[in-house]
Amino acid sequence: MVLIANNVELDLKIKKLNKSSENCKNEVRSVHAKLEDKPKEVKVKLFDMEAQIMVLVADNVELEVKLNEAEKKLSNLKEQIMVLMADSAKLNHELHKFNKRFSKGKGEASNLQLELEDKLAEADVKLSMALERNAQLEKDLVQAKKS
């Protein structure tokens, strides 16, 4: 946005310099026409005006160069923005796919966790029963040895 504003500003300055340059040229022509019967002061003024025109032309050329550079930078920035937007879209797509897989995997993991917890509880009950049975068998063995 700043480059666009700078481009507009440079365009306005160039137009203003072109108008100033034209005005100075017209004034020089007018003075040239009257110069033949005017004193030396007018000739000095004419040379001053010609020098001002040369400065204005140089400024105009400099502004045109700056405008071209700004346009090139703007073009490069537009290309970079397009590349970044494409990369962003690609990354958003990848993120969406990852989120889908993650949420699906999360559901599967929760189901697996519940299943494992059930099996663990069942194994715990079986172990408790086996320990009680083992304790009972040990008592029976001790009594059988005594008899």
Solvent accessible surface area in square Angstrom, and as a share of the most:
residue,aa,sasa,rsa
1,M,187,0.84
2,V,112,0.64
3,L,35,0.17
4,I,80,0.41
5,A,61,0.47
6,N,61,0.31
7,N,17,0.09
8,V,80,0.46
9,E,87,0.39
10,L,24,0.12
11,D,56,0.29
12,L,109,0.54
13,K,91,0.39
14,I,17,0.09
15,K,123,0.52
16,K,144,0.61
17,L,28,0.14
18,N,62,0.32
19,K,141,0.60
20,S,36,0.23
21,S,13,0.09
22,E,89,0.40
23,N,97,0.50
24,C,25,0.15
25,K,72,0.30
26,N,79,0.40
27,E,83,0.37
28,V,13,0.08
29,R,141,0.52
30,S,50,0.32
31,V,22,0.13
32,H,85,0.38
33,A,78,0.60
34,K,119,0.50
35,L,29,0.14
36,E,164,0.74
37,D,122,0.63
38,K,91,0.39
39,P,84,0.53
40,K,156,0.66
41,E,136,0.61
42,V,32,0.18
43,K,94,0.40
44,V,78,0.45
45,K,111,0.47
46,L,5,0.03
47,F,130,0.54
48,D,79,0.41
49,M,13,0.06
50,E,60,0.27
51,A,55,0.42
52,Q,103,0.46
53,I,16,0.08
54,M,133,0.59
55,V,91,0.52
56,L,33,0.17
57,V,59,0.34
58,A,59,0.45
59,D,56,0.29
60,N,24,0.12
61,V,82,0.47
62,E,90,0.40
63,L,25,0.13
64,E,74,0.33
65,V,76,0.44
66,K,98,0.41
67,L,22,0.11
68,N,81,0.42
69,E,91,0.41
70,A,11,0.09
71,E,82,0.37
72,K,136,0.58
73,K,121,0.51
74,L,30,0.15
75,S,52,0.34
76,N,82,0.42
77,L,80,0.40
78,K,110,0.47
79,E,106,0.47
80,Q,104,0.46
81,I,92,0.47
82,M,130,0.58
83,V,91,0.52
84,L,115,0.57
85,M,119,0.53
86,A,62,0.48
87,D,67,0.35
88,S,53,0.34
89,A,63,0.49
90,K,137,0.58
91,L,120,0.60
92,N,94,0.48
93,H,106,0.47
94,E,77,0.34
95,L,102,0.51
96,H,106,0.48
97,K,80,0.34
98,F,111,0.46
99,N,76,0.39
100,K,132,0.56
101,R,147,0.54
102,F,121,0.51
103,S,69,0.45
104,K,138,0.58
105,G,33,0.31
106,K,124,0.53
107,G,35,0.34
108,E,101,0.45
109,A,58,0.45
110,S,51,0.33
111,N,100,0.51
112,L,101,0.50
113,Q,106,0.47
114,L,108,0.54
115,E,88,0.39
116,L,102,0.51
117,E,86,0.38
118,D,96,0.50
119,K,116,0.49
120,L,128,0.63
121,A,58,0.45
122,E,96,0.43
123,A,54,0.42
124,D,84,0.44
125,V,87,0.50
126,K,123,0.52
127,L,102,0.51
128,S,53,0.34
129,M,125,0.56
130,A,55,0.43
131,L,106,0.53
132,E,126,0.56
133,R,169,0.62
134,N,74,0.38
135,A,48,0.37
136,Q,96,0.43
137,L,97,0.48
138,E,99,0.44
139,K,124,0.53
140,D,67,0.35
141,L,103,0.51
142,V,80,0.46
143,Q,119,0.53
144,A,67,0.52
145,K,157,0.67
146,K,165,0.70
147,S,125,0.80
